[in-house]
Structures are given as C-alpha cells and as structure tokens.
Amino acid sequence: MIPLSVKMRPDKLDDFVGQTHFMYEGSLFYNSIKNKTFGSAVFFGPSGTGKTTLARIVAREMDADFHELNASVSGTKELKEILDKAKLKFFGLQKERTYLYVDEFHRWNKLQQDSLLKALEEGSVRFIGSTTENPYFAINNAILSRVGHVYEFFRLSQDEIKIILRRALEDSERGLGSLHLKYDEKALDALADMASGDARVALDALSFIADNVSESQTINLQIVQEAMQRKTFFYDKGEDKYNLLSALQKSIRGSDPDAAVHYLVRLIEGGADIMMIGRRLLVIASEDIGMAYPSAVSIVTACVQAATMVGYPEARINLSQAVILLASCPKSNSCISAFERALHDIKHKETGDVPLHLKCSHYSGAEKRGIGIGYKYPHEFGGYVKQQYLPDNLYKENVRYYLPTENGSEAAFKKFLEGLRNRDEGNHKG
C-alpha cells in the first residue's frame, strides 16, 4: 500500500509548501526553474521537509530525463549506467540533459562521489544531491565547487504542516477526501505541531488515524495522542506551553536547577519540539547569564545543535545539560539592560552624529572633510588609549549603558573597565 505521504507529493512547483526563504514566486530559484535554467544543486536539511519532492518537481518542470538513486542502497555500478546513457543523450542527436537525483548523498564515499565529476564538468548531467548532514563536511569539495548552489531546507512550520494536512483531508483522488473525516481543529493543530516540522510524519500519522477510526468518530486530541504516543495537554489549554516556557526561564533565572528540569520534562512530554525549547534557552544564555559566564551561550548552542542532530528521545539529555548549566551559572542581565538603556536614548534624545575621527576615512577626499583626523589606534598604545567614542551629546553627559555586576566572570570585566576609567581620571587630574 502506497503511504499517504507519497501519494500527496505535489507535482507542480506552485503546489510546493515550505522553504519560503528561497522558494517563492519571483525568487531566483523559482525563476530558474520556470526559465529552465536551473543547474545542479545540493539540498540540505532534515527529513520530511521536501527535498525529494522539490527535486522531482525540478526535473519535471525542466522536461528532462530523470533518474533517482538512494545512496544507501545504490553504488558506483548503478551510477555508471546512468552516466553512460546521459552522455549518449547529451552528445548524440537528442542533445538532451539528464537530471540525476541522489538521496542521502552523504552515504557515498569519496571515490563514489568523485565518479560524478567528469559528467558535471562535461555538462551531460545536472545533479541534485540531498543530505541530512552538513554538506560542507559530508560532501567532497570538488563536487561542491562544481554544483555551486547549496539550499538549506528548514523544518516546516505548524501552519505549513496544516496546509499539507488539509490538502490530504480534502483531496478525494490522492488523499482522504472521500472518507469525509470529522476532526477537531485543536486535534489538527496538535498533529501539525507534534510532527516537529516533518510533513512525512504528519501525513503518515493522519493516514494511520484514518485507517483506524470508525465512521462515527471525530478525530480529537485523545486520538492524536494515541497515534503519536505523546501527551497533548498543550492543546487542552492553549497557553500551557508558554506558561511552561516562562516557568522554565524564571526557574533558571532564580538558579533552581531542580525546578528548571521539572519544567523541561513537562515541555518535552507535552510535545514541545527541540527548537522551541532551544530558542528559549539561547535567549536565556544571553539575557539572564550574559557576561557573568560568557561561555554559556556557546555551550548552550552546542547542546541545542547536538539535540537537533540526535533527535528525541536522546535529545532530552542535551537539553537537560543546557538547562542545568544555565540554572547553575552566576547571573547577570547587564547585556539586555545596556541595550535597553541605549535604545531609550536613541528614541528619546538628540544623540548627535558619529564623531569625525571615528567615521570611515578609506576614500579620497575624506581628510579634506576632516574625517578620520586625530583617531588614535589603540593597539599602538598597548591596547588602550583614551579618546571620545560616543556622539558629542552623550559624551558630555558621560552616559553609562553597560553596568557590570560583581557576579561570576563579570566581576573581572568590571574591574578591568573601572581600572581604565580610574587611570583616565588620574591622568586628567595630573
């Protein structure tokens, strides 16, 4: 039986859903396909985001011979057969190019990947490779330099998944329209959200539900929970996920790792995806820890990236590490406070222009306008020299936006800055 996710693949460019950062009407990507000038490319991103679907649409729109291989089950022999046929078509009477799509291209070793080089150089083959791995690590540089374009696919948004699910529910030819399924809107929201940006997961879960509900049943939250084997309490009370995210941040801010882990578990068990949690943790790393432990943002970024790579259930370990680290760190909100103070002045004060000695002077005529004159290069003075950096009005007010705390590493930054200011004042008095 053909999976619903396969049956519902769009076959026209305008029916494709998602990846609007490069695929939209009027974009260079879109126009290159419509103008039949699309060349070779690498599609990079998570499963279920449309890489295979878009590759097939490209080949169809280009009216080209199309071959598809999966690198996990195909090798050099199958590739050579396709390349030999493509060469005959291209250099023979047909003058026809061949599009070759290789799914999971990163699974081929260097020798297998390099088998494509000659065909790419000759132009007999246009190549699209898809990979869930970072292509700059997983694909040979020689291939990347000849392909030219790497398009990153992002997980689909909840709204984009809902568009795909509605199409499946309404399409009577390829989808489930003939079943006239009844469903709650919240159930559809839950299914779209719990699919974590993967259209394949969403559609196949919907198919499983459709195959096993009775005609009298309405698809509700309980049925979705059963199909996905995950709790759906977020959708019983719409603000729950935001309450839990808020409680997570406030527990971290309050240096309570036990409470923070508690809310993390509730978020994960409630169906929160990795990026929803990860985005909040990255904000916390700068907003609540900041200069008190500057390395926090790097460590949390690594944890979130690791969580994204391994996926659930193991991702919970990476997220737990990030949460415990943040809760156990010294705290400082000086970064966000400095920004807010500066923003207030920008909005409510006449701050003045950039001082002349700080303006860009790398062009002829700058010196005649007084630009760049008098600028002191700090490295020529041992790393620091007193001079004016703020616009005149703010400099005269002696404004201070960054007010460092005594917490953690920030105490050292505070001591350093105060030392410079004390030195300047001493020199001034002298």
N, C-alpha and C positions, 0 to 999 in steps of 0.2 A: 504494500500500500504506500502510495506516494505521500510523504509528510506534507502537512498544510503549509509549512514554511517554504517548501519547494514549489508547491502549486501557486502560491501567492507572489512569487517573484515577479516584479514588474518587468515588462519587456520594452517599455518606452522611456526615454530619458525624462520626459516631463512627469512621469508617474513615480520617479525615484524619490524616496523620502530620506532626508537627513544630509549631513555633511555640507551644510549651507555655507560653511566658511570658504569653500572653493567651488561648490556645485550649485549654482543658481543661474537663472536665466540672465544672459548678458555677461556672465563671468568668462574669463579666458578659457577655462576648462570647458564650459558649456559650448562656447562658440567654436572651439577647436574641433569638437565632435560634430556640430551642425555643419561646419565648413569642411569637414572631412580632412582636417589637417592634424588630427591627434596622432602623436607618435608613440613612443614607448614610455612606460611609467612603472613605478613601484607603488603599490597600495599597502599602507602600513597601519595596523590598528587591531583592536580586539575583535573577537568572533562576533558574528551576528550584526555587524554594522554596515554591511552592503558591499563589501569588496568584490566578491564573486559576481553578485548581481550587476554591479556597475561595469565590470569587465565584459560581461556578456552583452550588455546594452551597447557599450562602445563598439564592439565588433559588429553587432547588428546594424547600428547606425552608419558604420563605415562601409557597409556592403562588402565585407572582406571574408575570406575563408577563415574559419575559426577553429582552433584546436585547444583543448583544455587538458592539462595534466595535473595530477596531485603528486607533489614531490615525495610524499610519504610512501607511495606505492609504485611510482614510476622512476625510471632511471635513464641512463645515457642512451640505451638502445631505443627506447620509445622516442626520445628527443631527436636522435639522429634520423629516424624515419621521417619525422615531421619536417625537419630542416632540409632534408634532401628533396622532398616534394615541394616545399616552399621555394627552393632555389630554382627548380624546373619551371614552376609557375611564373616566377618573377623575371627570369631571364629568357623564358620561352615566348611563344606567341601571345599568351594570355596577359603578360605584363601585370600580373595580379599579386598584391602583397598578401601575406598571411599574418593573422594575429594569433599569437600564442599566449595563452594564459596559464601560468604555473602557480597553483595554490600551494601554500606552505613552502615557498621557495627557499626559505632559510634551512630546510632539511637537507638540501643538496650540499655536498661537499664542494671544495674549491674547484676541483677538476671538473665536476659535473656542471657547475655554474659557468666555468670558463668555456664549456662547449658551445655556449651561445655567442661568444664574442665575434666570431667571423661573420655569422649571419647578421648580427646587429650592425657591424661595420659595412657590410655589403648593402644592407637595406632590404634584404629579401624577407625579413621578419620584423614585425612590430611586436614588441614583447611587453606583457603586463605580468608582473610578479606580485603576489600578495604574501604578506607575512605578519604574524603577530609579534615578531621580535623586532627590536630596533634595527633597521636596515643598515645603519652605519656601522654596526658591529657584526651583523649576521650575513651581509651580502658583500661580495668582493668589490673593492674599489673600482676595478676595471669595468665591472658591469654597471655600477652606479654612474660612472663618468660617461658611459655611452647611453644610458637610459635618460639621464638629465632631470627627470621630474620625480620627486617623491611626494606623494599625497598622504597626509596623515588622517586617518579616519577616527572620529571620536565616538564614544558611546552615544546612542540615540537618547534624546530627552524623553521624558514621560509623555509629553504632548505628541512627539513624533511616533512613539510606540502606539499611542491611542489611535492615531490616524491609520496605522497599519492594521490594528485590531478591528477597527470599524469597517475597513475595506473587506476584511475577511468575513465579518458578520453579515455584510450586505451583498457580497458578490455571490450570485447564485450559480455561476458557471464554474469558477475555480474554488470558491470559498464555501462558507456555511450558510449562505443566504436562504437556500431552500429549506433549511431546518427551522427558520423563524424563531431563533433562540431568544428567550427573555432574559434580561440581565439588569442588575442594579448598576447605576453609574459609579458608585463607590467601588463596586467589585471590579469594574473595568479600570478605574484609577489604580486600585491595588495591584492588579495583574500587570499593568504597564510599569508601575514603579518597581515591583519586585523582580521584574525581568532584568533589572540593572543595566539597561541600555542595550540589551541583546534581543533583536527582533525575532531571531530563531527560537529562543527560549519562550518568548511571549506567545508566538503563534502555535508552537507545539504544545504548550500548556493549555491554550484555548481549545486546540483540537482534542486533547485528552478529555477535557471537560465536556465538550460537545458529544463525544462518543459515549459518555457515561452518565449523562443526566437524563432524567425522564422528560417527556414532553410537557408535563405539568410543572416542572421545577423552574424556578428563576435562579439564574446564576448570581449568587450572593457572596459576601465576604467569607463565609464559612467554607463554601465550595472552593473558592480561590485558595484559601489557606490549605485545604486538604490537597489540592492539586500541586501547590508549590511546596508543601510541607514546611511552611513557615507561618508564624503568627501574623495577624493583620490588625492588631489593636490600634495602629496609627489611624486607620480609616473608620474606626468606630467613633473617634473623637478627633476631628481634623487637625487640632493644634498640638496633638501629643508629641509629634516628632520635634516641633520647635520648642516645646516645653522641656523635652529631654536634652536637646542640644544646649539650651540655656542653662539647665541644671548642670550639665557636664562642664560648661565653661566656668560657671561660678564655683563649682567644686574644685576645679583646677586652680582658679584664681585664689581660692581660700586654702590652698595647699593641703587638700584632703584627698589623698590617692585612693582611699577605700570608697568614698562616695563617687569619685570620678569613674572608677572602674565599674561600679554598680550601674551608673547611667550609660556607660559604654555598652555593657552587656544588654541592657534594655533596648538600646538603639539597634544593636545588631539583631537581637531576637525579634525585634519589631519589623525588621525588613529594611533598615536603612542601608543604602549601598555604601561602598568604601569611599567614594569620592565625596558624598555628603558629609561623612564624618571627617574625612581627610581635610577638606576645605576649612572646616571649623578649627581643627587642630592647628593648621598652618597660620590661621589668623591669631589664635591664642598665643602661638610661639612668639609673635612679634608684639601683639597688643599687651599681653599680661606678663611676659617674661622679658622679652626685649634685650636691653643692654645688661640686665642682671646676669644673663647667661647667653651671650650672643650665639653660641653654637647650637642652641636649642632648635632654631629654625632649620639648620642643615640636617640635624639628626631626625627631626620630625619629617622633613621632606623625604629623606631616605626611607623612613618607616612606611610612609604613605605610598611611595613608589614600589617598595617591596610588597606591600599589601595588594596593590593593584596587579602586580606581576603574578603572585601566587593565587590570588582569589580566595574566596571563602571555601572551606572553613579555616584554613591556616592563616588567612589574613588577620583574623582576630588577635593572633599573637603579636604581629607587628603593630597593630593599632593599640593593643594593651601596653606595649613597651612605650609607645609615644605618649599615651595618657599618663602613665606612672611617672615618666621622666618629667613631663610638664608640671604635674602636681607637686613633684618633689623638688623643683627648682626654686631658687630665690626669685622674687617677683619685682617687676618694675613696669609701670605704664608710661615711662618718660617719653618713649618714641611717639605714641599716639598723642600724648599731651602736647609735645613740642609741635607736632603737625597742626593740631587744633588751634594752638596759640598763634602760629604763623598764619593760618587760614583766616583767623578773626581779623588780624591786622590787614591782610590783603583785601578783605571785603569792606573794612570799616575805616581804613586810614589812607591818607595820601602818602605812600611809602617813598616815592621818589624813584628816579631812574637808576640803572646799574652804573656804579662809579666808572668814570672814563678809563682808569687804569686796569679795570677788570674786563673791559669789552674786547672782543676779538680784534686783533691787530694784524692778522695774517693776510693783508692785502695792501696794494699800493695806495697811498693817499691817507692811510689810517693815521700816520704820525702827524700829518698836516692838520688833522681834525682834533689832535690832542689825545687820540685813542692809544692806550697801551703805555703811555709815558709814565714813568715812575713806578711801574709794577715791580715788586720785589719777589724773586723766585725763591721760595722758602728753602729749597734744597741747597742753595748757595750759602745759606746762613745756618747750616747744621740741622735743617728740618723745620725750623720755625722762625718767623720774623713778624713783628707787629706791623700791621697795616690795616686799612679800612676795607672791609668786605661788604658790609650791609649798605643799602642805599642811604643817602645823607640823613633823611628824616629819622629813620630808625636808629642810625648810628649815634645821632645826637641824643636820642632817648636812652641809649645804652640798653636796648631791649635784650632779654634773655628768653629764648623759647625752650631750649633744652635745659632742664633742671634735673641733673642726675641724682639718683638716690644713693644710699650707702649700702644697698643690697648686692650681694654676690660680686660678680666681676665689675659691676658698675662703679663700685667704690674706687677701683683703680682708675677708671676713666675720669671720675670726678676729681680725684687727687691730681691727675695729670693736667686737666683743664684749669683747675684752681692754681696750680703751680705756674702755669703760663701767665695767667692774669696777675698773680702776685708779682711775678717778675716784671711785667709791663708797668705795673703801678710803681714798683720800686725804681725802675729806670726813669719813669716820668718825674718822680719826686727828686731824683738825683739831678 
